[in-house]
Amino acid sequence: MTPIKIHNSLSGEVEEFKPIDKPYLIGMYTCGPTVYNYTHIGHLRTYIFEDIFKRVLSKNGYLIEHVMNVTDIGHLSSDSDTGEDKIERQAKKENKTVYQIANFYTKDFLWNLKQLNIDRPNILAPASHYIKDQIKMIKKLEAKGYTYKISDGIYFDTSKIDCYKTLFNQNKDDLKSDDRIENASEKKNPTDFALWKFSPKDEKRQMEWKSPWGIGFPGWHTECVSIATKHLGKYFEVHCGGWDHIPVHHPNEIAQAIGVTGKKLSKYWIHFGFLLQNSEKMSKSTGNFYRIKDVIDQNINPLAYRLFVLNTYYRKTADFSMEAINASNNALNNLYQFAEKIQALKRIKIFKRKLFKNTKQNFIILKNFETDFINAFNDDLNSPKALETLWNMISTVNKDIYSFDPNEVISVLKNFDDILGLKILNHKKPRIPIKIRFLAWKRYILKNQKKFKESDKIRDNILDLGYQINDYQTFYTISKKQ
């Protein structure tokens, strides 16, 4: 097994993964959802790859303390710290309280994680539960001279952080050209950002708190640093997010962390590419998005989307289409059929051991596939190469299936799925009606009696009823017709 290598956005290089000082415990922080609307599959692409990286770390013997925030306060409609609070705006639109909105869409987010077999974080931290921590952090920054006050709030002076304009290999021109220059007349620098926003004088917000500076609410960029350092310490191993966090959100996190602790918060900053729909990034704000529910409504296994995501390297954009998801669903069904076949062979071997001619060489072949698979994921999460290894293994076994020990094949599949998370060996099998099972058994008897005309007629009947028989040398399996 080769060491884990991962692309660190902070250095712009693929680096060997080395824990800071705890040899087996890894601190991992991932930017969670802003819970003002349904979770779309573009965001879920990031959460899938974060889950994959956790599984890779675990497979390499690490324990992970995973913390994820839930933004239920302070995320304004513009990164320039202007516009409406997204959750307050949605509450007005749906005629609900902000708490009802946040609770409803948080539950939707967690439902999506379950559908995609994404492990929940150890700590799920709503930003509104950490107001005191955020105020405490802002006071520390104020005491060290990093803040200033303007008419709408307390701001962080980014000119005080020497490395700010070169974080994530950005340059000064890129930073000045973004939308943070909007409404910047009172800011000292266009890149300065709000730590605490004052409530509008003519409007009472549903979520607002007293602070040393006045009634208001924390800025969006403040919550992550407060939550991460509270649970993971001043400096931890892994911080993840989407590409969209690179220009603004993550540099602002690092600026605050440097101001408070002198450290850049995390050793490895990992970012995941966008999902495109009609050549545009999926976005809740534009309404250009699909949900996992839309996939399920097409009678597609939601894990087909997980497989679809893994077919594209995590640092590349992926193009979504229902055709591509259907193709992934077919591939997933083929994978499940292979697993069912191997599991059936395991049962058959008990009674017909003489059929099998296991060899030590084939055991070595399986182990080599296993090594190639984990090495692919250890090499900067190269999921397309890992999947290629999976399909090559299946093809190799299928060529001479009785020469492989089914128990050994099952063991390899389990090790593969510990990372893939596709429920290969424990997927929910469709219920086969008694009538179909009876017809399949009758056909099997007729076929063994060499009554092929009658057995073919039953096979066609089974197909007409929406099922298919998968024949093998000494047994068969039944599946829904694709």
N, C-alpha and C positions, 0 to 999 in steps of 0.2 A: 504494500500500500504506500503510495507516494504521499508526501505532506500536502496539506491543503494550501492552495494558492487562490487568492481572491483579488479582484481589481479594487484598489483603494482610490476613490475619487479625489481624496485630499492630495495624494501624490501624483495621481494620473498613471500609476504603474500597477501591474499585477505583482503582488507581494506574497511571500510565504506567511501563512497565518501563525502568529505566535502570541499566546496569552501574555498579559501584562506581568502579573506576578503570581496569580493563582493557577497552578498547573492544570486543573481540571474544571474549574468553575468559570464560565464565560458570562459576562454581563452583556445583554443585548437589548437595545431600545429601538422600537420601530414606530414611526409616525402613524398614528391611527386615523380614523375617519372623522370628518366634520359631519355631524349627524343632523343635517337639515333636509336630507332627501335620501332616496333609495341608493344603496350601494350598487355601483355599476361594474361590469366585468372588466373595464379598463383598470380601475383601482384594484380589483381582485387579482389581476395579473401580478401586481407587486406583492400582495399578501401570499400568493401561492409560492413565489420564489423565496420570500422570507421564510416560509414554512420549509421549503426544500433545503435552504441553507441551515436551518436549525437541525433538520434530520441528518444532513451531512456531518455537522459538528458532533451530533450524538453518535453517529456511526463510527466516528473517529475517537470515541471515548470521552468526549467532553460532556459536562453537565451545563445546562443553560438556565440562567435566570432572565426571563423574557418579560419586559415591561412595555406596554403600549398605552399611549394616551388616547382619550376620546375627546375631541374638541366639541364642547357644548357651549362655549362662550368665547366671544372676542374675535372670531374669524370674520373680518369685514369683506365686503364684496370686491375690494381692490387691495392689491398688495402695497399700495401707496398709503395704507392706513386711512382710507376714505371709504365712504359708502355705508350702506346698512350692514348691521350684524346679520349674517346669513340665517341664523336660527330665529332671531327676532322677526326678521322679514317673513320667514316661512310660517311662523306662528300666526302672524296677522293674516297671511294668505289662507290658512286652513282654519282660522278662527279657533285656535287652541292656545294653551299656555306653552311657553318655551320648554317647560319641563315635560309636558306631554309629547312635544315634537322630539326632543332629545331622547326620551325613553323609547318612543315608537321606532325611530330610525336606528337606535342602538340595537334593539332587538332584531331588526331587519339585518343589520350587519352581522350579528352573531349567527343568525339563521343561515346566511350565506357561507360563513366559515364552516358550519356543520355540513352543508351540502357539498362542499369542496374538500371535505376531510382535512381541513386546516386546523392544526392544534391551537387551542386558545392560549394566549399568553398567561404567564404565571400571575401577572398583575395587570388588570385593565383599569386605567386611571382616568376618570372624567375630570376635565380641567377645573370645573366648578367646585370640586372637592378639595382643591389645593390653593384657594385664594390666599390664605395666610402665608403659605410657602412662597407664593409669587410676590406678595408684598414684601416679605422679608428679604427676598433676593434683590428686589428693586432698591430697597433701602441700603443694601450693601454696595450696589453699584453707585448709588447717589453719594455715599460716604467716600467712595474712591474717586469721585469726580468724573464719572462717565455719563452723567445724565444732565438734562436741562429741561426747562419748562417752557411750553408755548401755550397758546390759547386753548388747544383741544386736548392737551395731555402732557405726560412726561416722556421724553424721547431719549434714545441712546445715541451718543455722539460717536459715529463710526470712525471719525478721523483719529480717535484716540487709540485705535487698534491698528498697529503698523501693517499687519499682514492681511487686513480685511479685503483689500482690493485685489489680492492675488489668490484668495481661497478658491479651491476647486479649479485652478488654472484660468480663472476669469481675468479680464483686464479692465482697466479704467473705463474705456469706451463702452464696453458691454454694460457695465454697471450704470453708466450715465444714460444709456439709451433705453433702459427699461421703464416700466410705468410708474416707478417710484418718484420720478421727477414731477409727476402731477401734483398740483396743490402744495408745492414745496416752498412757498414763499417765506414761511416762518422757520423752516428747517435750516440748520447750519449746513447740512450736506444732503443732497437728494437721496442718498442711501440710508440716512438716519431713519430709525423706526420707533414706533410707539411701544413703550413699556406699560404705560397705564393711560387709558383714555377716559376723559371726563364725560359724564352723562350729559346729553344735550340739556340746556337750561329750560327749553320749552317742552320737554318730553321726559316722562318717567319710564325708564326701561324696566322690563320684568326681571332681568338679572343685573343688579348693580350692588356695590358694596362701599362702605366707608373706608377711607385710606388716609394716610398722612397728607396726601395732596388734594383730596376732595373725593366726592362720590363718583364712582365710575366702575370700570372693569379692566382687567388686564389685557394687554395686547396679545395677539395670537402667538407671537414668537417667544413669549415668556414662559408659557406653560411647559414646553418640552424640557427646557433646562431645569426648571424647578422639580418636575416629576422625576426626571432621569437621575439627577444628583441625589434626590431624597432616597431613592430605592437602590441605586447602583453605585453611588459614590461619586467622587469628583472626576474620576477618569476610568472608563471602562472599555471593553473591547470593540463592540459592534454597534453601529448606528445605521439604520436602513431607511430608505424612502424612495419615492419616485423621482424621475429626472426633473420634474417640475419644482422640486425642493432645492435644486442646486443654485439657481440664481439669487434667491432671496431668503427663504426660510432657514436653510441650514447655515449659510454664512452668519445670519443673525443669531442663531443658537450659539455658534462658536464664539462670536464676539462677546456675548453675555458670559459664557463660561470662562473665557480668558479674563474678563473683567472681575469675576468673582473668585476664581480659583487659580488663574494663571495657566490653565491647561485647555486643550482644544476639545474637551468633553469626551471624545471617543478616539480610539486608535485607528479603527477601520471604518470608513464611511462608504457604504455600498448603495448604489442607485440602480434602479430598474427602468427599462425602456417603456415607451408608450405603446398603447394598443390603438391602432387606427381603424376608423370606420369611415368609408368613403373618403379616404386620404386625409381625414381630420382626426385629431386627438379626441377620444371620448371625453365628454365633460358634462357634469351635472348642470352647470350654469347655462349651457347652450341647449340642453335637452338632447344632445347627440350621443345617446348611449343605449346599450342593451343591459338587461338584468339577467341574472341566472334563472329567474322565474320564466323569462322569455324562452330560454333554452329548454327548460323542463316542459313548458307548454307545447313544445314541438316534439314531445315524446323522446327527448334526448337525455341520456344519463348526464347529470351535471359534471361527473368526473371526466366526461369526454372533453369538457372545456379545460380541465386540469391537464389532460394529455395534449390538447391543442397548444396550450401555453408552453409546455415543455419541448415542443417541436422547434421552437425558435430560441436562439441564444438570448440570455436575459438582458444583455446590453444592446440588443437590436430592437427596432420597432417591429411589431407584429401586425399583420393585416387581418382583421376579423371579417368573416362572412359565414352565413349559415351553411353554405356548401362545405366550407372547411370544417365546421363543427360536425356536420354529418359524416364527413370522411373520418374524423377522429372518433366518432361514435362507432363506426364500423370497425375501425382498428381496435378500439377498446373491447368490442364484442368478440373479435378474433382472439384477443389476449385472454378473455374470460373463457372462451371455448377451449383454448389450449390448456388452461389451468384445470378446467373440468375434466378434460381428457386425462391429464396426468393424475388427477385425484382418483379417477375411475381405474386407471392402471394400478394404482397403489392397492385398491381393493381387490382387483383381479389377481395380483401377484400372490396374495395369500393362498389362493386355490390353484393357480396355474403357474407355479414358480418356474417350471421347465421352459415356459415360453421366453423367459428373460435370460439374456446372455451378457450380464453386466461385466464391464472390463475396468481395470484400474486406469487405463488410458482415458476412458470416457469420464471418469471421476476427475482426472487432471484437466480435461477439456472444460468441464463445468466450472472448476475452480479458476481457470484462466479467464473465462468469461466474467466471473464474479469480480476478479481483480481488475480487469479492464473497465468494468462498470463503475466501481467506486473510484478508480483513478480518473475517469472522465469527469465525475462530479467534483473530485478534489482539485481538478485543473480548471479553476475559475468557473465552476458550475456549468460545465459543458454538457447540458442536458441533451442536445441533439445527438452527440456522440454516444452518450450513455444509452439512449433509446436505440440507436443503431446496434449497439452491443446486445441489447435485449432481443431484438428481432433476429439477429444472427444466431443467438443461442437457440431460439425457438426453431428456426429453420434447420439448424444442425441436429437437434433432437428429433425433429419430425422425420428426417431422412432415414433414421434407423432407430425408431422409438423403443424397441424392445432390448436394445443394447445399453440403455441408460436405466439406472436405478431410479424409479419414480420418487422415492424418498429423497434422493439427492437433488433431483430436479426441483422438487417442492421446496427444499431448503434454500436453493439458489433464488427461486422466485420470491420467497419470503424476504430474503436479504435485499433483493432488488426493490421490493415494495416497501421496505422500511424507509426508503428514501422517496420513491415515486408517490406513495400514498394513494394508489389507485384501487385498493381493496381487491387485489388480484385473486387472492385465495379465499376471501370471505365476502365477495360481492353478493348483493341481494339477487338471488336467482328468481326469474319469473316463475310463477306457479304454473306447472304443466297440468292441464285438466286430465281427469281420470280417463276420459274417452280417448285422448291423444296417446296417453301412456299404454292403454290397452291395444290400440291400433299398432303402435310401434312394436310392442311385444309380439303381436300376431304376425306382423311383417317379418320380424326376426326369425320366428319359427319357420315361416314359409320359405324364407331365403335359405335357411339351413337345410331345408328339404328340397332345395333347388327348384322350387316353384316360383321362378323369377317373374313370370307374367303376372301372377296374383300378387306377389310382394311389391312389384312396381306400381300396380294399381292402388294399393294401400298407401304407398309412398306419395303418389300424386294427390290422393285424398287428404293426406296429412298436410301437404303443401297448400292445398286449397283452403284448409282450415287455419292457415297462418303459422304453421310450424314446419320445421325441417329436421330430418334425421341426418346425423353426422356419423357415417360408417367408418369403423376401424376393423382391424383384422379379426378380433375376437369379441368386440363389443360395439356399442353405439351410444351416442348421447342425443338428447332432444334440445332444441333451442327455438326461439322465435325466429320466424323468417325475416331476413334482413332485406 
